Amino acid sequence: MSGTGIAKSLLAIWAGVYAASVLQFLFLEPSGEGFTRGLNQIMAFLSWQMLAAIIGCTAWFIGRKHNPARGLRILLRLPLILAGLLFGGLILLIAYARLAPPPERPVQPPEQPAKTAKP
């Protein structure tokens, strides 16, 4: 099998793994309680995304070495672009959560003391 055929196969495998990460996130029941509820969904999604990024990088390196056609060259860049966007989005989300001012709490007026009836 030529390098272009291997790159196409890896690209198809990447698409399957990428789709599996999204589907598993949607159909996996959240576990845990309180703050950690649903953390299993996020970790499963990120694990599958990491595997997809590794497969995508491998496909890109193999395809780059064998000078594929222009259309395939653009498709081989897609996994790296999507992985970079996901990573950049996570970094921006963490930076926003860290640097954003806390939300304002609504001011509640002090409670009025109950009036007692005089006999």
URVENBEL-V255414 format. One record per pair of residues at least 24 apart in sequence whose C-alpha atoms are under 8 Angstrom apart, sorted by the first residue. I is the first residue (numbers start at 1). J is the second residue. D is the distance in whole Angstrom. If there is no record, write none. Layout:
i-><I I>
j-><J J>
d-><D D>
This chain:
i-><3 3 3 3 4 4 4 4 6 6 7 7 7 7 7 8 8 10 10 10 10 11 11 11 11 13 14 14 14 14 14 15 17 17 17 17 18 18 18 20 21 21 21 21 49 52 53 53 53 56>
j-><62 63 65 66 62 63 66 68 59 62 59 60 62 63 76 59 72 55 56 58 59 55 56 59 76 55 52 53 55 56 79 52 48 49 51 52 48 49 52 48 45 46 48 49 83 79 79 80 83 80>
d-><6 6 8 6 8 6 6 6 8 8 5 7 6 5 8 8 8 7 7 8 5 8 7 6 7 8 5 8 6 6 8 8 7 8 7 6 7 6 6 7 5 8 5 6 8 8 7 7 6 6>
